[in-house]
Amino acid sequence: MSDTPSRRRGRPIRLPRDAVVTAATRLLAAEGAEAFSMRRLAGDLGVSTAAIYHHFPTKAALFTVVLGVIADDLRPPELPEAPRERLIAIVGYLIDTLHQLPWVADILVTGQSAGRSAMWMLNEFIDAANKLGASDRKAGYMYLTVWRFVVGELMSRRAAAAHHDTEGEPALPYWSDLITADQLADFPTAARLLPQWADVRAEFHTETAVADIIDGLVAGLPKGR
């Protein structure tokens, strides 16, 4: 048997956890959640994927920490005291914040990760809904309803941005501009409305839509509380 000490296999993991979070945040902001992978992150840091998994066993676990860091950096808004107005303000803040951080929205809509970034707003929303007479379960339904509107609004804003982002080329036509009279022959009501569709689109305001949704949800709550 040789007296030579056996060679240690592998290398000790010396990658700081904070360095992983910082690099992941940078990659997400630059390339978005869909393009993100642990392998891509490891390459950016010049380490093996094992060094990443040593700190974060799953991508969802990493995203949860990243979202927590983002939440810590966000300044909570001043919310109205009145419960109805508080709900409207929370939803508006959520939309405006995620519109500025689209990669965060991409993570949240998967339902795989949330963290404090979602819990703060969820807590405020449920509390305000409780004050209007909603049970916790009903308040959760209300939150899910407005969350799905939030997702749709964010998608619409992205589509609108892409519609105008044509690098000097004329803006792409909307679907309503491409419908022909022949296609509308069997749909007289739609045919009557479509000439006004551009005005309908121009008159849409997110804040008004949020208030309408909240009012509809609140109208279904028990009275007398």
ABEGO torsion letter per residue (X at the ends): XBABBBBBBEBBBABBAAAAAAAAAAAAAAAEAAABBAAAAAAAAGBBAAAAAAABABAAAAAAAAAAAAAAABBBBBBBABAAAAAAAAAAAAAAAAAABAAAAAAAAAGABAEAAAAAAAAAAAAAAAAAGBBAAAAAAAAAAAAAAAAAAAAAAAAAAAAABAGGBBBBBBAAAABBAAAAAABAAAAAAAAAAAAAAAABBAAAAAAAAAAAAAAABBBGX
